[in-house]
């Protein structure tokens, strides 16, 4: 059985750790509120530009464009680029593990893949695994901004326009609710017309759509903005998911620490009670011995 001094030292260590987990919980809570506010602003922009692209494709369903999936093209792209969004640090439950696991599964499906990782923890992991990670693609996930999303998209779009990659996918984490986050894999380019189709009733009037100089040139400008908006939204949502996962992890750690302190307190009381009982027994035994000597 451990001594009372050892139990006290352990209790102090756990208490100090619990102070850290509580502080991290409060910090993540503050960052999550900010991220959720940004998410609400992103949704409006994203859905507006997505609806605009859908309107264009609806009026010209047979249009061929470099940003669109060929009608009779192959289902599998020979060269794929994966944008993987991880965190810069751990202590966020299974957040990083789920993203890395999904990226691993996708990367092993073909030999012609390129990996672009956002987040220091993911870069270090894939580097240790010996996977080919773009060394010039080093961005933090802290405080995601639209400017950073533009820089990321410019790098990827350059490869796409030069036919160095045939498809661009993004692996990120979506926050379904306060208790559930899911790893998502979505294709950014080329666009699939079916993803933008919406059922329109027969009796609804559909306005005529005109564009200058052409609808193709409109798509040339809109699609990069759409991809930028999606990447920005993925950065914001992944950041919110990270903070939410860290909140849950720190809350669970604080709860476990409290339970451990309660058990240690009971054990300490037992050890202290046994020590007091031993001291009383020794005093009584000494008193009896002195009494026998006097007689």
C-alpha positions, 0 to 999 in steps of 0.5 A, a space after each residue: 500500500 502506498 504511503 500517505 505522502 505518495 498519495 498526496 503527491 499523486 493527488 497534487 499532480 492530478 489536480 495540476 493536470 486538471 487545471 490544465 484540462 479545464 483551461 484548455 476546455 475554456 480556450 477551445 470553447 471560446 475558439 469554437 464560438 468564433 468558428 461557428 460564427 464564421 461558419 454561418 457566414 460561409 454557408 451563405 456565400 457557398 450556397 449562393 455561388 453553388 446555386 449560380 453554377 447550378 443555374 448555368 449547368 441547368 440551361 446548358 446541360 450538354 456544355 463541355 468545359 475543362 472544369 466539368 466531368 466528361 459525360 462519357 469519361 472514365 470513373 477513375 482519374 489517373 492522377 488525383 490530388 488530395 487536400 488533407 486538413 488536419 490539426 497543428 496539435 493533438 489532444 483532440 480525441 480521435 479528430 486527427 486519427 480519423 482524418 489520417 486514416 481516411 487519407 491513408 485509405 484513399 492514397 493507397 487506392 492508386 499509385 498516381 496520387 499527390 498529397 497536400 496536407 494542411 496542419 503540422 501534425 498531419 505533415 509530420 505523420 505522413 513524412 514519418 510514413 515516407 509518403 510523398 507530401 508536397 513540401 511547399 504546401 505548408 499552411 497552419 490551420 489556426 485562424 482560417 481566412 479566405 486569403 489563405 484559402 485562395 493561396 491554397 487553391 491557386 497552388 492546386 488549380 495551377 497543377 490542374 490547369 497544367 494537367 498534372 492532376 486529373 482530379 482534386 479531392 478534399 479530406 476534412 472534418 464536418 461537425 454534424 452537431 455538438 457531439 458528432 464530427 464526421 470525416 468527409 471526402 468530397 471531389 472539388 474538380 472536375 465538377 459533376 453535373 449531377 451534383 448540381 441538378 435540382 428537381 424543377 416542377 414542370 409548371 414553374 417558369 424558367 427564365 432565360 439566361 444570357 451571359 457575356 461574352 459566354 457562359 464558358 467564360 463565366 464558369 472560368 471565373 466562377 468555378 475557381 471562386 466556388 472551389 476557394 469558397 469550398 476550401 475556406 468552408 472546409 478549413 473553418 468547419 475542420 477548425 470548428 470540429 477540432 475545437 469541439 473534439 478538444 472540448 469533449 476530450 478535455 471534458 472527459 479528461 477533467 471528469 476522469 481526474 475528478 473520479 481519480 481524486 475521489 478514489 485517491 481521497 478515499 485511499 488517503 483517508 484509509 491510510 491516514 486512519 490506519 496510521 492514526 490507529 497504529 499510533 494510538 495502539 503504540 501509545 496504549 501499548 507504551 502506557 501499559 508497559 509503563 504501568 507494569 514497570 511501576 507495579 
